[in-house]
Amino acid sequence: MTLVEWAEAVREELGLADGKAFGKEDVDRILDLAKDAAHSVARPAAPLTTYLLGIAVGRGADPDEAAEMLSRLALARAGTEAGDS
């Protein structure tokens, strides 16, 4: 099972499959954000950050813009921490 297929199965189970299909670009966006949060903040920040992205998108935020903003926040955090040492 691919991650796209998994995401579609999860969406269906949660009753969210009535909208636009979940594609590879959606999976990539989430995984890229998770990577930035995990590597720049802390590993547990990855699921937390992607969960909060989901809430924001559910409330109407643009997925691309919100993910980019959160990635910038995480990467800036890493830059700040590196400068503090």
C-alpha positions in Angstrom: 0.0 0.0 0.0 1.4 3.4 -0.9 1.2 6.4 1.4 -1.4 8.0 -1.0 -3.5 4.8 -0.8 -3.1 4.8 3.0 -4.2 8.5 3.2 -7.2 7.8 1.1 -8.2 4.8 3.3 -7.8 7.0 6.4 -9.9 9.8 4.8 -12.6 7.3 4.0 -12.6 5.9 7.5 -12.9 9.4 8.9 -15.7 10.4 6.6 -13.5 12.9 4.8 -13.4 11.4 1.3 -16.1 13.6 -0.1 -13.7 16.3 -1.2 -10.7 16.5 -3.5 -8.7 13.3 -3.7 -5.5 13.1 -1.7 -2.5 13.1 -4.0 1.2 12.6 -3.9 1.8 16.3 -3.7 -0.3 16.3 -0.5 1.7 13.5 1.0 5.0 15.2 0.0 3.9 18.5 1.6 3.1 16.8 4.9 6.3 14.7 4.9 8.4 17.7 4.1 6.9 19.6 7.0 7.3 16.7 9.3 11.0 16.4 8.3 11.6 20.1 8.9 9.9 20.0 12.3 11.7 16.7 13.4 15.2 17.9 12.3 14.9 21.5 13.3 12.9 21.4 16.5 12.6 17.8 17.9 11.4 14.5 16.6 8.1 14.7 18.5 7.4 18.1 16.8 6.8 16.2 13.5 3.4 14.7 14.3 2.4 17.6 16.5 3.2 20.1 13.7 1.4 18.1 11.0 -1.6 17.7 13.2 -1.8 21.4 13.8 -1.4 22.0 10.0 -4.5 19.7 9.6 -6.5 21.8 12.0 -5.5 25.0 10.2 -6.4 23.6 6.8 -9.7 22.3 8.2 -10.4 25.8 9.3 -9.8 27.2 5.9 -6.0 27.8 5.7 -4.3 27.2 2.3 -2.4 23.9 2.7 0.7 25.1 0.7 0.9 28.5 2.4 0.4 27.1 5.9 2.9 24.3 5.4 5.5 26.7 4.0 5.0 29.1 7.0 5.4 26.2 9.5 8.5 24.9 7.7 10.0 28.4 7.8 9.2 28.6 11.5 10.9 25.3 12.2 13.9 26.1 10.1 14.3 29.5 11.8 14.1 27.7 15.1 17.0 25.5 14.1 19.0 28.6 13.0 18.3 30.3 16.3 19.4 27.3 18.3 22.6 26.9 16.3 23.4 30.6 16.8 22.8 30.3 20.6 25.4 27.6 21.1 
